[in-house]
């Protein structure tokens, strides 16, 4: 699992990247009440806004940590957005991408680097 400074996570399996928001981000947002996942077939570049998460506190864009084509969006989040709070780094994933450039994954922070980053916030 790798992380961005915007608190997204990504797991790469073969050429498919699963993306969500970190436990830290979910905690900061508070109770998630709505999630807008990207449409399957949409192509995104690393850094593009590709989803929206709304909580009782705020609405936030979710940015693609890696570029590619959306091949799946989490169907659970439409009816159960609270899944993002309950299981942010597993069942609360937002989308899966067919990765355009796997080297983008290697440029992201591992968990130890992300934990260190959080201490500077």
CNS distance restraints for C-alpha pairs under 8 A (distance, minus, plus):
assign (resid   1 and name CA) (resid   9 and name CA) 6.59 0.50 0.50
assign (resid   1 and name CA) (resid  10 and name CA) 5.66 0.50 0.50
assign (resid   1 and name CA) (resid  11 and name CA) 4.72 0.50 0.50
assign (resid   1 and name CA) (resid  12 and name CA) 7.48 0.50 0.50
assign (resid   1 and name CA) (resid 110 and name CA) 6.50 0.50 0.50
assign (resid   1 and name CA) (resid 111 and name CA) 7.00 0.50 0.50
assign (resid   2 and name CA) (resid   9 and name CA) 5.51 0.50 0.50
assign (resid   2 and name CA) (resid  10 and name CA) 5.34 0.50 0.50
assign (resid   2 and name CA) (resid  11 and name CA) 6.52 0.50 0.50
assign (resid   2 and name CA) (resid 105 and name CA) 7.17 0.50 0.50
assign (resid   2 and name CA) (resid 108 and name CA) 5.63 0.50 0.50
assign (resid   2 and name CA) (resid 109 and name CA) 5.30 0.50 0.50
assign (resid   2 and name CA) (resid 110 and name CA) 4.70 0.50 0.50
assign (resid   2 and name CA) (resid 111 and name CA) 6.43 0.50 0.50
assign (resid   3 and name CA) (resid   7 and name CA) 6.32 0.50 0.50
assign (resid   3 and name CA) (resid   8 and name CA) 5.63 0.50 0.50
assign (resid   3 and name CA) (resid   9 and name CA) 4.41 0.50 0.50
assign (resid   3 and name CA) (resid  10 and name CA) 6.42 0.50 0.50
assign (resid   3 and name CA) (resid  22 and name CA) 7.76 0.50 0.50
assign (resid   3 and name CA) (resid  65 and name CA) 7.80 0.50 0.50
assign (resid   3 and name CA) (resid 108 and name CA) 5.73 0.50 0.50
assign (resid   3 and name CA) (resid 109 and name CA) 5.03 0.50 0.50
assign (resid   3 and name CA) (resid 110 and name CA) 6.25 0.50 0.50
assign (resid   3 and name CA) (resid 111 and name CA) 6.99 0.50 0.50
assign (resid   3 and name CA) (resid 114 and name CA) 6.35 0.50 0.50
assign (resid   4 and name CA) (resid   8 and name CA) 5.38 0.50 0.50
assign (resid   4 and name CA) (resid   9 and name CA) 6.54 0.50 0.50
assign (resid   4 and name CA) (resid  65 and name CA) 6.42 0.50 0.50
assign (resid   4 and name CA) (resid 108 and name CA) 6.02 0.50 0.50
assign (resid   4 and name CA) (resid 109 and name CA) 6.37 0.50 0.50
assign (resid   4 and name CA) (resid 114 and name CA) 7.69 0.50 0.50
assign (resid   5 and name CA) (resid 114 and name CA) 7.79 0.50 0.50
assign (resid   5 and name CA) (resid 117 and name CA) 7.73 0.50 0.50
assign (resid   6 and name CA) (resid  63 and name CA) 7.48 0.50 0.50
assign (resid   7 and name CA) (resid  21 and name CA) 5.83 0.50 0.50
assign (resid   7 and name CA) (resid  22 and name CA) 5.45 0.50 0.50
assign (resid   7 and name CA) (resid  24 and name CA) 7.37 0.50 0.50
assign (resid   7 and name CA) (resid  25 and name CA) 5.89 0.50 0.50
assign (resid   8 and name CA) (resid  19 and name CA) 6.98 0.50 0.50
assign (resid   8 and name CA) (resid  20 and name CA) 5.63 0.50 0.50
assign (resid   8 and name CA) (resid  21 and name CA) 4.22 0.50 0.50
assign (resid   8 and name CA) (resid  22 and name CA) 5.59 0.50 0.50
assign (resid   8 and name CA) (resid  25 and name CA) 7.98 0.50 0.50
assign (resid   8 and name CA) (resid  62 and name CA) 7.25 0.50 0.50
assign (resid   8 and name CA) (resid  63 and name CA) 7.18 0.50 0.50
assign (resid   8 and name CA) (resid  64 and name CA) 7.79 0.50 0.50
assign (resid   8 and name CA) (resid  65 and name CA) 6.70 0.50 0.50
assign (resid   9 and name CA) (resid  19 and name CA) 5.64 0.50 0.50
assign (resid   9 and name CA) (resid  20 and name CA) 5.38 0.50 0.50
assign (resid   9 and name CA) (resid  21 and name CA) 5.59 0.50 0.50
assign (resid   9 and name CA) (resid  22 and name CA) 5.84 0.50 0.50
assign (resid   9 and name CA) (resid  65 and name CA) 7.41 0.50 0.50
assign (resid   9 and name CA) (resid  89 and name CA) 7.44 0.50 0.50
assign (resid  10 and name CA) (resid  17 and name CA) 6.14 0.50 0.50
assign (resid  10 and name CA) (resid  18 and name CA) 5.46 0.50 0.50
assign (resid  10 and name CA) (resid  19 and name CA) 4.53 0.50 0.50
assign (resid  10 and name CA) (resid  20 and name CA) 6.66 0.50 0.50
assign (resid  10 and name CA) (resid  65 and name CA) 7.07 0.50 0.50
assign (resid  10 and name CA) (resid 105 and name CA) 7.84 0.50 0.50
assign (resid  11 and name CA) (resid  17 and name CA) 5.45 0.50 0.50
assign (resid  11 and name CA) (resid  18 and name CA) 5.23 0.50 0.50
assign (resid  11 and name CA) (resid  19 and name CA) 6.74 0.50 0.50
assign (resid  12 and name CA) (resid  16 and name CA) 5.79 0.50 0.50
assign (resid  12 and name CA) (resid  17 and name CA) 4.39 0.50 0.50
assign (resid  12 and name CA) (resid  18 and name CA) 6.54 0.50 0.50
assign (resid  12 and name CA) (resid 105 and name CA) 7.51 0.50 0.50
assign (resid  13 and name CA) (resid  17 and name CA) 6.32 0.50 0.50
assign (resid  15 and name CA) (resid  98 and name CA) 5.67 0.50 0.50
assign (resid  15 and name CA) (resid  99 and name CA) 5.33 0.50 0.50
assign (resid  15 and name CA) (resid 102 and name CA) 7.31 0.50 0.50
assign (resid  16 and name CA) (resid  96 and name CA) 6.42 0.50 0.50
assign (resid  16 and name CA) (resid  97 and name CA) 5.50 0.50 0.50
assign (resid  16 and name CA) (resid  98 and name CA) 4.71 0.50 0.50
assign (resid  16 and name CA) (resid  99 and name CA) 5.85 0.50 0.50
assign (resid  17 and name CA) (resid  96 and name CA) 5.39 0.50 0.50
assign (resid  17 and name CA) (resid  97 and name CA) 5.11 0.50 0.50
assign (resid  17 and name CA) (resid  98 and name CA) 6.48 0.50 0.50
assign (resid  17 and name CA) (resid  99 and name CA) 6.39 0.50 0.50
assign (resid  18 and name CA) (resid  93 and name CA) 6.80 0.50 0.50
assign (resid  18 and name CA) (resid  94 and name CA) 7.64 0.50 0.50
assign (resid  18 and name CA) (resid  95 and name CA) 5.95 0.50 0.50
assign (resid  18 and name CA) (resid  96 and name CA) 4.38 0.50 0.50
assign (resid  18 and name CA) (resid  97 and name CA) 6.57 0.50 0.50
assign (resid  19 and name CA) (resid  64 and name CA) 7.70 0.50 0.50
assign (resid  19 and name CA) (resid  65 and name CA) 7.82 0.50 0.50
assign (resid  19 and name CA) (resid  93 and name CA) 5.66 0.50 0.50
assign (resid  19 and name CA) (resid  94 and name CA) 5.79 0.50 0.50
assign (resid  19 and name CA) (resid  95 and name CA) 5.50 0.50 0.50
assign (resid  19 and name CA) (resid  96 and name CA) 6.16 0.50 0.50
assign (resid  19 and name CA) (resid  97 and name CA) 7.96 0.50 0.50
assign (resid  20 and name CA) (resid  88 and name CA) 6.92 0.50 0.50
assign (resid  20 and name CA) (resid  89 and name CA) 6.61 0.50 0.50
assign (resid  20 and name CA) (resid  92 and name CA) 6.70 0.50 0.50
assign (resid  20 and name CA) (resid  93 and name CA) 4.34 0.50 0.50
assign (resid  20 and name CA) (resid  94 and name CA) 5.04 0.50 0.50
assign (resid  20 and name CA) (resid  95 and name CA) 7.12 0.50 0.50
assign (resid  21 and name CA) (resid  25 and name CA) 6.13 0.50 0.50
assign (resid  21 and name CA) (resid  26 and name CA) 6.73 0.50 0.50
assign (resid  21 and name CA) (resid  62 and name CA) 7.64 0.50 0.50
assign (resid  21 and name CA) (resid  84 and name CA) 7.88 0.50 0.50
assign (resid  21 and name CA) (resid  88 and name CA) 6.24 0.50 0.50
assign (resid  21 and name CA) (resid  89 and name CA) 6.84 0.50 0.50
assign (resid  21 and name CA) (resid  93 and name CA) 7.33 0.50 0.50
assign (resid  22 and name CA) (resid  26 and name CA) 6.32 0.50 0.50
assign (resid  22 and name CA) (resid  88 and name CA) 6.09 0.50 0.50
assign (resid  22 and name CA) (resid  89 and name CA) 5.95 0.50 0.50
assign (resid  23 and name CA) (resid  27 and name CA) 6.09 0.50 0.50
assign (resid  23 and name CA) (resid  85 and name CA) 7.64 0.50 0.50
assign (resid  23 and name CA) (resid  87 and name CA) 7.94 0.50 0.50
assign (resid  23 and name CA) (resid  88 and name CA) 5.42 0.50 0.50
assign (resid  23 and name CA) (resid  89 and name CA) 6.34 0.50 0.50
assign (resid  24 and name CA) (resid  28 and name CA) 6.20 0.50 0.50
assign (resid  25 and name CA) (resid  29 and name CA) 6.14 0.50 0.50
assign (resid  26 and name CA) (resid  30 and name CA) 6.39 0.50 0.50
assign (resid  26 and name CA) (resid  31 and name CA) 8.00 0.50 0.50
assign (resid  26 and name CA) (resid  32 and name CA) 7.77 0.50 0.50
assign (resid  26 and name CA) (resid  84 and name CA) 6.67 0.50 0.50
assign (resid  26 and name CA) (resid  85 and name CA) 5.54 0.50 0.50
assign (resid  26 and name CA) (resid  88 and name CA) 6.60 0.50 0.50
assign (resid  27 and name CA) (resid  85 and name CA) 7.05 0.50 0.50
assign (resid  29 and name CA) (resid  55 and name CA) 5.91 0.50 0.50
assign (resid  29 and name CA) (resid  56 and name CA) 7.67 0.50 0.50
assign (resid  29 and name CA) (resid  57 and name CA) 6.28 0.50 0.50
assign (resid  29 and name CA) (resid  58 and name CA) 6.91 0.50 0.50
assign (resid  30 and name CA) (resid  55 and name CA) 6.11 0.50 0.50
assign (resid  30 and name CA) (resid  56 and name CA) 6.57 0.50 0.50
assign (resid  30 and name CA) (resid  57 and name CA) 6.59 0.50 0.50
assign (resid  30 and name CA) (resid  85 and name CA) 7.65 0.50 0.50
assign (resid  31 and name CA) (resid  55 and name CA) 5.30 0.50 0.50
assign (resid  31 and name CA) (resid  56 and name CA) 5.80 0.50 0.50
assign (resid  31 and name CA) (resid  57 and name CA) 7.88 0.50 0.50
assign (resid  31 and name CA) (resid  82 and name CA) 6.75 0.50 0.50
assign (resid  31 and name CA) (resid  85 and name CA) 6.69 0.50 0.50
assign (resid  32 and name CA) (resid  53 and name CA) 7.06 0.50 0.50
assign (resid  32 and name CA) (resid  54 and name CA) 5.76 0.50 0.50
assign (resid  32 and name CA) (resid  55 and name CA) 4.01 0.50 0.50
assign (resid  32 and name CA) (resid  56 and name CA) 6.59 0.50 0.50
assign (resid  32 and name CA) (resid  81 and name CA) 5.92 0.50 0.50
assign (resid  32 and name CA) (resid  82 and name CA) 5.34 0.50 0.50
assign (resid  32 and name CA) (resid  84 and name CA) 6.81 0.50 0.50
assign (resid  32 and name CA) (resid  85 and name CA) 6.58 0.50 0.50
assign (resid  33 and name CA) (resid  53 and name CA) 7.98 0.50 0.50
assign (resid  33 and name CA) (resid  54 and name CA) 5.83 0.50 0.50
assign (resid  33 and name CA) (resid  55 and name CA) 5.12 0.50 0.50
assign (resid  33 and name CA) (resid  56 and name CA) 6.73 0.50 0.50
assign (resid  33 and name CA) (resid  81 and name CA) 5.67 0.50 0.50
assign (resid  33 and name CA) (resid  82 and name CA) 6.47 0.50 0.50
assign (resid  34 and name CA) (resid  53 and name CA) 5.97 0.50 0.50
assign (resid  34 and name CA) (resid  54 and name CA) 5.05 0.50 0.50
assign (resid  34 and name CA) (resid  55 and name CA) 6.81 0.50 0.50
assign (resid  34 and name CA) (resid  77 and name CA) 7.72 0.50 0.50
assign (resid  34 and name CA) (resid  78 and name CA) 7.18 0.50 0.50
assign (resid  34 and name CA) (resid  81 and name CA) 5.44 0.50 0.50
assign (resid  35 and name CA) (resid  51 and name CA) 7.50 0.50 0.50
assign (resid  35 and name CA) (resid  52 and name CA) 5.75 0.50 0.50
assign (resid  35 and name CA) (resid  53 and name CA) 4.53 0.50 0.50
assign (resid  35 and name CA) (resid  54 and name CA) 6.22 0.50 0.50
assign (resid  35 and name CA) (resid  77 and name CA) 6.17 0.50 0.50
assign (resid  35 and name CA) (resid  78 and name CA) 6.44 0.50 0.50
assign (resid  35 and name CA) (resid  81 and name CA) 5.92 0.50 0.50
assign (resid  36 and name CA) (resid  51 and name CA) 5.49 0.50 0.50
assign (resid  36 and name CA) (resid  52 and name CA) 4.97 0.50 0.50
assign (resid  36 and name CA) (resid  53 and name CA) 6.37 0.50 0.50
assign (resid  36 and name CA) (resid  78 and name CA) 7.50 0.50 0.50
assign (resid  37 and name CA) (resid  50 and name CA) 7.34 0.50 0.50
assign (resid  37 and name CA) (resid  51 and name CA) 4.90 0.50 0.50
assign (resid  37 and name CA) (resid  52 and name CA) 6.77 0.50 0.50
assign (resid  37 and name CA) (resid  73 and name CA) 6.05 0.50 0.50
assign (resid  37 and name CA) (resid  74 and name CA) 7.26 0.50 0.50
assign (resid  37 and name CA) (resid  94 and name CA) 6.01 0.50 0.50
assign (resid  37 and name CA) (resid  95 and name CA) 6.83 0.50 0.50
assign (resid  38 and name CA) (resid  42 and name CA) 7.09 0.50 0.50
assign (resid  38 and name CA) (resid  50 and name CA) 5.69 0.50 0.50
assign (resid  38 and name CA) (resid  51 and name CA) 5.50 0.50 0.50
assign (resid  38 and name CA) (resid  70 and name CA) 7.21 0.50 0.50
assign (resid  38 and name CA) (resid  73 and name CA) 6.55 0.50 0.50
assign (resid  38 and name CA) (resid  95 and name CA) 7.08 0.50 0.50
assign (resid  39 and name CA) (resid  70 and name CA) 6.91 0.50 0.50
assign (resid  39 and name CA) (resid  73 and name CA) 7.10 0.50 0.50
assign (resid  40 and name CA) (resid  69 and name CA) 7.72 0.50 0.50
assign (resid  40 and name CA) (resid  70 and name CA) 4.91 0.50 0.50
assign (resid  40 and name CA) (resid  71 and name CA) 5.22 0.50 0.50
assign (resid  40 and name CA) (resid  72 and name CA) 5.71 0.50 0.50
assign (resid  40 and name CA) (resid  73 and name CA) 6.68 0.50 0.50
assign (resid  41 and name CA) (resid  69 and name CA) 5.93 0.50 0.50
assign (resid  41 and name CA) (resid  70 and name CA) 5.23 0.50 0.50
assign (resid  41 and name CA) (resid  71 and name CA) 6.16 0.50 0.50
assign (resid  42 and name CA) (resid  69 and name CA) 5.66 0.50 0.50
assign (resid  42 and name CA) (resid  70 and name CA) 5.39 0.50 0.50
assign (resid  43 and name CA) (resid  67 and name CA) 7.59 0.50 0.50
assign (resid  43 and name CA) (resid  68 and name CA) 5.65 0.50 0.50
assign (resid  43 and name CA) (resid  69 and name CA) 4.26 0.50 0.50
assign (resid  43 and name CA) (resid  70 and name CA) 6.26 0.50 0.50
assign (resid  44 and name CA) (resid  48 and name CA) 6.11 0.50 0.50
assign (resid  44 and name CA) (resid  50 and name CA) 7.15 0.50 0.50
assign (resid  44 and name CA) (resid  64 and name CA) 6.97 0.50 0.50
assign (resid  44 and name CA) (resid  67 and name CA) 5.33 0.50 0.50
assign (resid  44 and name CA) (resid  68 and name CA) 5.51 0.50 0.50
assign (resid  44 and name CA) (resid  69 and name CA) 6.28 0.50 0.50
assign (resid  44 and name CA) (resid  70 and name CA) 7.70 0.50 0.50
assign (resid  45 and name CA) (resid  64 and name CA) 6.82 0.50 0.50
assign (resid  45 and name CA) (resid  66 and name CA) 6.52 0.50 0.50
assign (resid  45 and name CA) (resid  67 and name CA) 4.03 0.50 0.50
assign (resid  45 and name CA) (resid  68 and name CA) 6.42 0.50 0.50
assign (resid  46 and name CA) (resid  63 and name CA) 7.46 0.50 0.50
assign (resid  46 and name CA) (resid  64 and name CA) 5.09 0.50 0.50
assign (resid  46 and name CA) (resid  65 and name CA) 5.06 0.50 0.50
assign (resid  46 and name CA) (resid  66 and name CA) 4.27 0.50 0.50
assign (resid  46 and name CA) (resid  67 and name CA) 4.50 0.50 0.50
assign (resid  46 and name CA) (resid 104 and name CA) 7.96 0.50 0.50
assign (resid  47 and name CA) (resid  63 and name CA) 5.35 0.50 0.50
assign (resid  47 and name CA) (resid  64 and name CA) 5.23 0.50 0.50
assign (resid  47 and name CA) (resid  65 and name CA) 5.95 0.50 0.50
assign (resid  47 and name CA) (resid  66 and name CA) 7.30 0.50 0.50
assign (resid  48 and name CA) (resid  63 and name CA) 5.31 0.50 0.50
assign (resid  48 and name CA) (resid  64 and name CA) 5.49 0.50 0.50
assign (resid  49 and name CA) (resid  61 and name CA) 5.93 0.50 0.50
assign (resid  49 and name CA) (resid  62 and name CA) 5.60 0.50 0.50
assign (resid  49 and name CA) (resid  63 and name CA) 4.29 0.50 0.50
assign (resid  49 and name CA) (resid  64 and name CA) 6.30 0.50 0.50
assign (resid  50 and name CA) (resid  61 and name CA) 7.33 0.50 0.50
assign (resid  50 and name CA) (resid  62 and name CA) 6.01 0.50 0.50
assign (resid  50 and name CA) (resid  63 and name CA) 5.69 0.50 0.50
assign (resid  50 and name CA) (resid  64 and name CA) 6.17 0.50 0.50
assign (resid  51 and name CA) (resid  61 and name CA) 5.92 0.50 0.50
assign (resid  51 and name CA) (resid  62 and name CA) 4.95 0.50 0.50
assign (resid  51 and name CA) (resid  63 and name CA) 7.00 0.50 0.50
assign (resid  51 and name CA) (resid  94 and name CA) 7.68 0.50 0.50
assign (resid  52 and name CA) (resid  59 and name CA) 6.97 0.50 0.50
assign (resid  52 and name CA) (resid  60 and name CA) 5.71 0.50 0.50
assign (resid  52 and name CA) (resid  61 and name CA) 4.56 0.50 0.50
assign (resid  52 and name CA) (resid  62 and name CA) 5.58 0.50 0.50
assign (resid  53 and name CA) (resid  59 and name CA) 5.74 0.50 0.50
assign (resid  53 and name CA) (resid  60 and name CA) 5.38 0.50 0.50
assign (resid  53 and name CA) (resid  61 and name CA) 6.42 0.50 0.50
assign (resid  53 and name CA) (resid  62 and name CA) 7.02 0.50 0.50
assign (resid  54 and name CA) (resid  58 and name CA) 5.81 0.50 0.50
assign (resid  54 and name CA) (resid  59 and name CA) 4.09 0.50 0.50
assign (resid  54 and name CA) (resid  60 and name CA) 6.23 0.50 0.50
assign (resid  55 and name CA) (resid  59 and name CA) 6.17 0.50 0.50
assign (resid  65 and name CA) (resid 105 and name CA) 7.87 0.50 0.50
assign (resid  65 and name CA) (resid 108 and name CA) 7.94 0.50 0.50
assign (resid  66 and name CA) (resid  99 and name CA) 7.20 0.50 0.50
assign (resid  66 and name CA) (resid 101 and name CA) 7.79 0.50 0.50
assign (resid  66 and name CA) (resid 104 and name CA) 5.86 0.50 0.50
assign (resid  66 and name CA) (resid 105 and name CA) 6.49 0.50 0.50
assign (resid  67 and name CA) (resid  97 and name CA) 7.74 0.50 0.50
assign (resid  67 and name CA) (resid  99 and name CA) 6.04 0.50 0.50
assign (resid  67 and name CA) (resid 100 and name CA) 5.74 0.50 0.50
assign (resid  67 and name CA) (resid 101 and name CA) 6.89 0.50 0.50
assign (resid  67 and name CA) (resid 104 and name CA) 7.78 0.50 0.50
assign (resid  68 and name CA) (resid  97 and name CA) 5.51 0.50 0.50
assign (resid  68 and name CA) (resid  98 and name CA) 5.31 0.50 0.50
assign (resid  68 and name CA) (resid  99 and name CA) 4.43 0.50 0.50
assign (resid  68 and name CA) (resid 100 and name CA) 4.67 0.50 0.50
assign (resid  68 and name CA) (resid 101 and name CA) 7.66 0.50 0.50
assign (resid  69 and name CA) (resid  97 and name CA) 5.12 0.50 0.50
assign (resid  69 and name CA) (resid  98 and name CA) 5.17 0.50 0.50
assign (resid  69 and name CA) (resid  99 and name CA) 6.79 0.50 0.50
assign (resid  69 and name CA) (resid 100 and name CA) 7.58 0.50 0.50
assign (resid  70 and name CA) (resid  95 and name CA) 6.79 0.50 0.50
assign (resid  70 and name CA) (resid  96 and name CA) 5.82 0.50 0.50
assign (resid  70 and name CA) (resid  97 and name CA) 4.37 0.50 0.50
assign (resid  70 and name CA) (resid  98 and name CA) 6.45 0.50 0.50
assign (resid  71 and name CA) (resid  95 and name CA) 7.66 0.50 0.50
assign (resid  71 and name CA) (resid  96 and name CA) 5.70 0.50 0.50
assign (resid  71 and name CA) (resid  97 and name CA) 5.39 0.50 0.50
assign (resid  71 and name CA) (resid  98 and name CA) 6.35 0.50 0.50
assign (resid  72 and name CA) (resid  95 and name CA) 5.58 0.50 0.50
assign (resid  72 and name CA) (resid  96 and name CA) 5.03 0.50 0.50
assign (resid  72 and name CA) (resid  97 and name CA) 7.06 0.50 0.50
assign (resid  73 and name CA) (resid  94 and name CA) 5.92 0.50 0.50
assign (resid  73 and name CA) (resid  95 and name CA) 4.25 0.50 0.50
assign (resid  73 and name CA) (resid  96 and name CA) 6.34 0.50 0.50
assign (resid  74 and name CA) (resid  92 and name CA) 7.79 0.50 0.50
assign (resid  74 and name CA) (resid  93 and name CA) 6.44 0.50 0.50
assign (resid  74 and name CA) (resid  94 and name CA) 5.35 0.50 0.50
assign (resid  74 and name CA) (resid  95 and name CA) 5.84 0.50 0.50
assign (resid  75 and name CA) (resid  79 and name CA) 7.93 0.50 0.50
assign (resid  76 and name CA) (resid  80 and name CA) 5.76 0.50 0.50
assign (resid  76 and name CA) (resid  81 and name CA) 7.40 0.50 0.50
assign (resid  76 and name CA) (resid  83 and name CA) 7.79 0.50 0.50
assign (resid  77 and name CA) (resid  81 and name CA) 4.41 0.50 0.50
assign (resid  77 and name CA) (resid  82 and name CA) 7.56 0.50 0.50
assign (resid  77 and name CA) (resid  83 and name CA) 6.67 0.50 0.50
assign (resid  77 and name CA) (resid  84 and name CA) 7.64 0.50 0.50
assign (resid  77 and name CA) (resid  92 and name CA) 7.28 0.50 0.50
assign (resid  77 and name CA) (resid  94 and name CA) 7.72 0.50 0.50
assign (resid  81 and name CA) (resid  85 and name CA) 7.98 0.50 0.50
assign (resid  82 and name CA) (resid  86 and name CA) 6.34 0.50 0.50
assign (resid  83 and name CA) (resid  87 and name CA) 5.70 0.50 0.50
assign (resid  83 and name CA) (resid  88 and name CA) 6.97 0.50 0.50
assign (resid  83 and name CA) (resid  91 and name CA) 6.79 0.50 0.50
assign (resid  83 and name CA) (resid  92 and name CA) 5.16 0.50 0.50
assign (resid  84 and name CA) (resid  88 and name CA) 4.52 0.50 0.50
assign (resid  84 and name CA) (resid  91 and name CA) 7.49 0.50 0.50
assign (resid  84 and name CA) (resid  92 and name CA) 4.27 0.50 0.50
assign (resid  84 and name CA) (resid  93 and name CA) 7.32 0.50 0.50
assign (resid  85 and name CA) (resid  92 and name CA) 7.49 0.50 0.50
assign (resid  86 and name CA) (resid  92 and name CA) 7.55 0.50 0.50
assign (resid  87 and name CA) (resid  91 and name CA) 5.41 0.50 0.50
assign (resid  87 and name CA) (resid  92 and name CA) 5.30 0.50 0.50
assign (resid  88 and name CA) (resid  92 and name CA) 4.58 0.50 0.50
assign (resid  88 and name CA) (resid  93 and name CA) 6.69 0.50 0.50
assign (resid  89 and name CA) (resid  93 and name CA) 6.71 0.50 0.50
assign (resid 101 and name CA) (resid 105 and name CA) 7.99 0.50 0.50
assign (resid 102 and name CA) (resid 106 and name CA) 7.26 0.50 0.50
assign (resid 103 and name CA) (resid 107 and name CA) 6.71 0.50 0.50
assign (resid 104 and name CA) (resid 108 and name CA) 7.00 0.50 0.50
assign (resid 109 and name CA) (resid 113 and name CA) 5.43 0.50 0.50
assign (resid 109 and name CA) (resid 114 and name CA) 5.70 0.50 0.50
assign (resid 110 and name CA) (resid 114 and name CA) 6.13 0.50 0.50
assign (resid 111 and name CA) (resid 115 and name CA) 6.06 0.50 0.50
assign (resid 112 and name CA) (resid 116 and name CA) 6.29 0.50 0.50
assign (resid 113 and name CA) (resid 117 and name CA) 6.10 0.50 0.50
assign (resid 114 and name CA) (resid 118 and name CA) 6.19 0.50 0.50
assign (resid 115 and name CA) (resid 119 and name CA) 6.60 0.50 0.50
assign (resid 116 and name CA) (resid 120 and name CA) 6.97 0.50 0.50
assign (resid 117 and name CA) (resid 121 and name CA) 6.93 0.50 0.50
